[in-house]
Amino acid sequence: MPNFAVPLALLVLSNVFMTYAWYGHLRDTQRALWVTILISWGIAFFEYCLIIPANRIGYQGGMSAGQLKVMQEAITLAVFLVFASLYLGEKLTWNYYAGFVIVLTGVAVIFWGRA
């Protein structure tokens, strides 16, 4: 059975960096776009420093690339829901949560039968 703990933790941390790099600038529109892009690239560097080891460790530990990808996507959505609500102050309606349940169903299907 694959060990999910280390890849899961690294994927969560990498997605925190990724989400901030991609969406954190939305509250600060005064900065020049090219500066924002450079800052986002700098933040994304740390995301890559976490996601690459997460995928390698997970793959070497018995997870498939597909499993790693759908886990990463589900984590991305979970982190984004928290970020959008707390940092951006967006109201999350039922359809956000329904869509997330659909994605989680996809994760379950990918992992089904692969222990």
PyMOL CGO cylinders between C-alpha atoms (Angstrom):
from pymol import cmd
from pymol.cgo import CYLINDER

trace = [
    CYLINDER, 0.00, 0.00, 0.00, 1.42, 3.42, -0.96, 0.3, 1, 1, 1, 1, 1, 1,
    CYLINDER, 1.42, 3.42, -0.96, 2.40, 5.88, 1.76, 0.3, 1, 1, 1, 1, 1, 1,
    CYLINDER, 2.40, 5.88, 1.76, 0.25, 8.97, 1.22, 0.3, 1, 1, 1, 1, 1, 1,
    CYLINDER, 0.25, 8.97, 1.22, 1.39, 11.09, 4.19, 0.3, 1, 1, 1, 1, 1, 1,
    CYLINDER, 1.39, 11.09, 4.19, 4.55, 12.71, 2.81, 0.3, 1, 1, 1, 1, 1, 1,
    CYLINDER, 4.55, 12.71, 2.81, 3.25, 13.37, -0.73, 0.3, 1, 1, 1, 1, 1, 1,
    CYLINDER, 3.25, 13.37, -0.73, -0.02, 14.66, 0.71, 0.3, 1, 1, 1, 1, 1, 1,
    CYLINDER, -0.02, 14.66, 0.71, 1.71, 17.08, 3.09, 0.3, 1, 1, 1, 1, 1, 1,
    CYLINDER, 1.71, 17.08, 3.09, 4.07, 18.35, 0.38, 0.3, 1, 1, 1, 1, 1, 1,
    CYLINDER, 4.07, 18.35, 0.38, 1.19, 18.76, -2.08, 0.3, 1, 1, 1, 1, 1, 1,
    CYLINDER, 1.19, 18.76, -2.08, -0.82, 20.78, 0.44, 0.3, 1, 1, 1, 1, 1, 1,
    CYLINDER, -0.82, 20.78, 0.44, 2.13, 23.08, 1.13, 0.3, 1, 1, 1, 1, 1, 1,
    CYLINDER, 2.13, 23.08, 1.13, 2.94, 23.46, -2.56, 0.3, 1, 1, 1, 1, 1, 1,
    CYLINDER, 2.94, 23.46, -2.56, -0.66, 24.39, -3.29, 0.3, 1, 1, 1, 1, 1, 1,
    CYLINDER, -0.66, 24.39, -3.29, -0.64, 27.09, -0.64, 0.3, 1, 1, 1, 1, 1, 1,
    CYLINDER, -0.64, 27.09, -0.64, 2.30, 28.71, -2.46, 0.3, 1, 1, 1, 1, 1, 1,
    CYLINDER, 2.30, 28.71, -2.46, 0.72, 28.13, -5.88, 0.3, 1, 1, 1, 1, 1, 1,
    CYLINDER, 0.72, 28.13, -5.88, -2.63, 29.58, -4.89, 0.3, 1, 1, 1, 1, 1, 1,
    CYLINDER, -2.63, 29.58, -4.89, -1.02, 32.67, -3.43, 0.3, 1, 1, 1, 1, 1, 1,
    CYLINDER, -1.02, 32.67, -3.43, 1.24, 33.08, -6.48, 0.3, 1, 1, 1, 1, 1, 1,
    CYLINDER, 1.24, 33.08, -6.48, -1.72, 32.81, -8.86, 0.3, 1, 1, 1, 1, 1, 1,
    CYLINDER, -1.72, 32.81, -8.86, -4.41, 34.70, -6.95, 0.3, 1, 1, 1, 1, 1, 1,
    CYLINDER, -4.41, 34.70, -6.95, -2.78, 36.65, -4.12, 0.3, 1, 1, 1, 1, 1, 1,
    CYLINDER, -2.78, 36.65, -4.12, -2.21, 39.67, -6.34, 0.3, 1, 1, 1, 1, 1, 1,
    CYLINDER, -2.21, 39.67, -6.34, -5.91, 40.15, -7.01, 0.3, 1, 1, 1, 1, 1, 1,
    CYLINDER, -5.91, 40.15, -7.01, -6.23, 42.38, -3.93, 0.3, 1, 1, 1, 1, 1, 1,
    CYLINDER, -6.23, 42.38, -3.93, -3.32, 44.59, -5.10, 0.3, 1, 1, 1, 1, 1, 1,
    CYLINDER, -3.32, 44.59, -5.10, -3.99, 45.95, -8.57, 0.3, 1, 1, 1, 1, 1, 1,
    CYLINDER, -3.99, 45.95, -8.57, -1.83, 49.05, -8.17, 0.3, 1, 1, 1, 1, 1, 1,
    CYLINDER, -1.83, 49.05, -8.17, 1.46, 47.28, -8.83, 0.3, 1, 1, 1, 1, 1, 1,
    CYLINDER, 1.46, 47.28, -8.83, 2.66, 47.05, -12.43, 0.3, 1, 1, 1, 1, 1, 1,
    CYLINDER, 2.66, 47.05, -12.43, 1.70, 43.76, -14.06, 0.3, 1, 1, 1, 1, 1, 1,
    CYLINDER, 1.70, 43.76, -14.06, 5.29, 42.86, -14.96, 0.3, 1, 1, 1, 1, 1, 1,
    CYLINDER, 5.29, 42.86, -14.96, 6.33, 43.30, -11.30, 0.3, 1, 1, 1, 1, 1, 1,
    CYLINDER, 6.33, 43.30, -11.30, 3.42, 41.15, -10.19, 0.3, 1, 1, 1, 1, 1, 1,
    CYLINDER, 3.42, 41.15, -10.19, 4.47, 38.45, -12.66, 0.3, 1, 1, 1, 1, 1, 1,
    CYLINDER, 4.47, 38.45, -12.66, 8.03, 38.44, -11.35, 0.3, 1, 1, 1, 1, 1, 1,
    CYLINDER, 8.03, 38.44, -11.35, 6.84, 38.24, -7.75, 0.3, 1, 1, 1, 1, 1, 1,
    CYLINDER, 6.84, 38.24, -7.75, 4.48, 35.41, -8.65, 0.3, 1, 1, 1, 1, 1, 1,
    CYLINDER, 4.48, 35.41, -8.65, 7.31, 33.53, -10.37, 0.3, 1, 1, 1, 1, 1, 1,
    CYLINDER, 7.31, 33.53, -10.37, 9.39, 33.91, -7.22, 0.3, 1, 1, 1, 1, 1, 1,
    CYLINDER, 9.39, 33.91, -7.22, 6.59, 32.51, -5.07, 0.3, 1, 1, 1, 1, 1, 1,
    CYLINDER, 6.59, 32.51, -5.07, 5.97, 29.71, -7.58, 0.3, 1, 1, 1, 1, 1, 1,
    CYLINDER, 5.97, 29.71, -7.58, 9.62, 28.66, -7.26, 0.3, 1, 1, 1, 1, 1, 1,
    CYLINDER, 9.62, 28.66, -7.26, 8.84, 27.47, -3.72, 0.3, 1, 1, 1, 1, 1, 1,
    CYLINDER, 8.84, 27.47, -3.72, 5.78, 25.64, -5.00, 0.3, 1, 1, 1, 1, 1, 1,
    CYLINDER, 5.78, 25.64, -5.00, 8.00, 23.74, -7.43, 0.3, 1, 1, 1, 1, 1, 1,
    CYLINDER, 8.00, 23.74, -7.43, 10.48, 22.97, -4.64, 0.3, 1, 1, 1, 1, 1, 1,
    CYLINDER, 10.48, 22.97, -4.64, 7.66, 21.11, -2.90, 0.3, 1, 1, 1, 1, 1, 1,
    CYLINDER, 7.66, 21.11, -2.90, 5.58, 19.63, -5.71, 0.3, 1, 1, 1, 1, 1, 1,
    CYLINDER, 5.58, 19.63, -5.71, 8.46, 17.94, -7.54, 0.3, 1, 1, 1, 1, 1, 1,
    CYLINDER, 8.46, 17.94, -7.54, 9.59, 15.99, -4.45, 0.3, 1, 1, 1, 1, 1, 1,
    CYLINDER, 9.59, 15.99, -4.45, 5.93, 15.22, -3.61, 0.3, 1, 1, 1, 1, 1, 1,
    CYLINDER, 5.93, 15.22, -3.61, 5.39, 13.63, -7.00, 0.3, 1, 1, 1, 1, 1, 1,
    CYLINDER, 5.39, 13.63, -7.00, 8.70, 11.77, -6.98, 0.3, 1, 1, 1, 1, 1, 1,
    CYLINDER, 8.70, 11.77, -6.98, 8.21, 10.42, -3.46, 0.3, 1, 1, 1, 1, 1, 1,
    CYLINDER, 8.21, 10.42, -3.46, 4.62, 9.44, -4.20, 0.3, 1, 1, 1, 1, 1, 1,
    CYLINDER, 4.62, 9.44, -4.20, 5.51, 7.74, -7.47, 0.3, 1, 1, 1, 1, 1, 1,
    CYLINDER, 5.51, 7.74, -7.47, 8.46, 5.87, -5.98, 0.3, 1, 1, 1, 1, 1, 1,
    CYLINDER, 8.46, 5.87, -5.98, 6.20, 4.92, -3.08, 0.3, 1, 1, 1, 1, 1, 1,
    CYLINDER, 6.20, 4.92, -3.08, 3.72, 3.14, -5.32, 0.3, 1, 1, 1, 1, 1, 1,
    CYLINDER, 3.72, 3.14, -5.32, 1.28, 5.83, -6.41, 0.3, 1, 1, 1, 1, 1, 1,
    CYLINDER, 1.28, 5.83, -6.41, 0.52, 6.24, -10.09, 0.3, 1, 1, 1, 1, 1, 1,
    CYLINDER, 0.52, 6.24, -10.09, 0.95, 9.53, -11.92, 0.3, 1, 1, 1, 1, 1, 1,
    CYLINDER, 0.95, 9.53, -11.92, -2.83, 9.67, -12.34, 0.3, 1, 1, 1, 1, 1, 1,
    CYLINDER, -2.83, 9.67, -12.34, -3.37, 9.25, -8.62, 0.3, 1, 1, 1, 1, 1, 1,
    CYLINDER, -3.37, 9.25, -8.62, -0.88, 11.99, -7.85, 0.3, 1, 1, 1, 1, 1, 1,
    CYLINDER, -0.88, 11.99, -7.85, -2.52, 14.31, -10.38, 0.3, 1, 1, 1, 1, 1, 1,
    CYLINDER, -2.52, 14.31, -10.38, -6.08, 13.92, -9.13, 0.3, 1, 1, 1, 1, 1, 1,
    CYLINDER, -6.08, 13.92, -9.13, -4.91, 14.21, -5.52, 0.3, 1, 1, 1, 1, 1, 1,
    CYLINDER, -4.91, 14.21, -5.52, -3.13, 17.43, -6.44, 0.3, 1, 1, 1, 1, 1, 1,
    CYLINDER, -3.13, 17.43, -6.44, -6.23, 18.81, -8.18, 0.3, 1, 1, 1, 1, 1, 1,
    CYLINDER, -6.23, 18.81, -8.18, -8.46, 18.00, -5.21, 0.3, 1, 1, 1, 1, 1, 1,
    CYLINDER, -8.46, 18.00, -5.21, -5.97, 19.66, -2.86, 0.3, 1, 1, 1, 1, 1, 1,
    CYLINDER, -5.97, 19.66, -2.86, -5.80, 22.67, -5.18, 0.3, 1, 1, 1, 1, 1, 1,
    CYLINDER, -5.80, 22.67, -5.18, -9.56, 23.10, -4.96, 0.3, 1, 1, 1, 1, 1, 1,
    CYLINDER, -9.56, 23.10, -4.96, -9.62, 22.68, -1.18, 0.3, 1, 1, 1, 1, 1, 1,
    CYLINDER, -9.62, 22.68, -1.18, -6.84, 25.22, -0.70, 0.3, 1, 1, 1, 1, 1, 1,
    CYLINDER, -6.84, 25.22, -0.70, -8.51, 27.58, -3.17, 0.3, 1, 1, 1, 1, 1, 1,
    CYLINDER, -8.51, 27.58, -3.17, -11.88, 27.36, -1.38, 0.3, 1, 1, 1, 1, 1, 1,
    CYLINDER, -11.88, 27.36, -1.38, -10.23, 28.40, 1.89, 0.3, 1, 1, 1, 1, 1, 1,
    CYLINDER, -10.23, 28.40, 1.89, -8.13, 31.10, 0.17, 0.3, 1, 1, 1, 1, 1, 1,
    CYLINDER, -8.13, 31.10, 0.17, -11.05, 32.57, -1.79, 0.3, 1, 1, 1, 1, 1, 1,
    CYLINDER, -11.05, 32.57, -1.79, -13.20, 32.71, 1.30, 0.3, 1, 1, 1, 1, 1, 1,
    CYLINDER, -13.20, 32.71, 1.30, -10.69, 33.95, 3.89, 0.3, 1, 1, 1, 1, 1, 1,
    CYLINDER, -10.69, 33.95, 3.89, -8.20, 35.99, 1.85, 0.3, 1, 1, 1, 1, 1, 1,
    CYLINDER, -8.20, 35.99, 1.85, -10.31, 37.30, -1.02, 0.3, 1, 1, 1, 1, 1, 1,
    CYLINDER, -10.31, 37.30, -1.02, -13.53, 37.47, 0.98, 0.3, 1, 1, 1, 1, 1, 1,
    CYLINDER, -13.53, 37.47, 0.98, -15.57, 35.73, -1.71, 0.3, 1, 1, 1, 1, 1, 1,
    CYLINDER, -15.57, 35.73, -1.71, -18.89, 34.16, -0.84, 0.3, 1, 1, 1, 1, 1, 1,
    CYLINDER, -18.89, 34.16, -0.84, -18.81, 30.48, -1.67, 0.3, 1, 1, 1, 1, 1, 1,
    CYLINDER, -18.81, 30.48, -1.67, -22.21, 29.23, -2.76, 0.3, 1, 1, 1, 1, 1, 1,
    CYLINDER, -22.21, 29.23, -2.76, -23.64, 25.74, -3.00, 0.3, 1, 1, 1, 1, 1, 1,
    CYLINDER, -23.64, 25.74, -3.00, -22.35, 25.23, -6.55, 0.3, 1, 1, 1, 1, 1, 1,
    CYLINDER, -22.35, 25.23, -6.55, -18.72, 25.63, -5.41, 0.3, 1, 1, 1, 1, 1, 1,
    CYLINDER, -18.72, 25.63, -5.41, -19.23, 22.86, -2.89, 0.3, 1, 1, 1, 1, 1, 1,
    CYLINDER, -19.23, 22.86, -2.89, -21.19, 20.68, -5.31, 0.3, 1, 1, 1, 1, 1, 1,
    CYLINDER, -21.19, 20.68, -5.31, -18.40, 20.98, -7.87, 0.3, 1, 1, 1, 1, 1, 1,
    CYLINDER, -18.40, 20.98, -7.87, -15.84, 20.08, -5.23, 0.3, 1, 1, 1, 1, 1, 1,
    CYLINDER, -15.84, 20.08, -5.23, -17.84, 16.95, -4.33, 0.3, 1, 1, 1, 1, 1, 1,
    CYLINDER, -17.84, 16.95, -4.33, -17.83, 15.97, -8.02, 0.3, 1, 1, 1, 1, 1, 1,
    CYLINDER, -17.83, 15.97, -8.02, -14.04, 16.36, -8.15, 0.3, 1, 1, 1, 1, 1, 1,
    CYLINDER, -14.04, 16.36, -8.15, -13.65, 14.31, -4.96, 0.3, 1, 1, 1, 1, 1, 1,
    CYLINDER, -13.65, 14.31, -4.96, -15.80, 11.63, -6.55, 0.3, 1, 1, 1, 1, 1, 1,
    CYLINDER, -15.80, 11.63, -6.55, -13.29, 11.58, -9.43, 0.3, 1, 1, 1, 1, 1, 1,
    CYLINDER, -13.29, 11.58, -9.43, -10.46, 11.15, -6.94, 0.3, 1, 1, 1, 1, 1, 1,
    CYLINDER, -10.46, 11.15, -6.94, -12.26, 8.20, -5.36, 0.3, 1, 1, 1, 1, 1, 1,
    CYLINDER, -12.26, 8.20, -5.36, -12.76, 6.59, -8.78, 0.3, 1, 1, 1, 1, 1, 1,
    CYLINDER, -12.76, 6.59, -8.78, -9.04, 6.95, -9.63, 0.3, 1, 1, 1, 1, 1, 1,
    CYLINDER, -9.04, 6.95, -9.63, -7.98, 5.39, -6.32, 0.3, 1, 1, 1, 1, 1, 1,
    CYLINDER, -7.98, 5.39, -6.32, -10.64, 2.68, -6.33, 0.3, 1, 1, 1, 1, 1, 1,
    CYLINDER, -10.64, 2.68, -6.33, -9.08, -0.76, -6.51, 0.3, 1, 1, 1, 1, 1, 1,
    CYLINDER, -9.08, -0.76, -6.51, -5.47, 0.49, -6.28, 0.3, 1, 1, 1, 1, 1, 1,
    CYLINDER, -5.47, 0.49, -6.28, -4.05, -0.22, -2.90, 0.3, 1, 1, 1, 1, 1, 1,
]
cmd.load_cgo(trace, "trace")
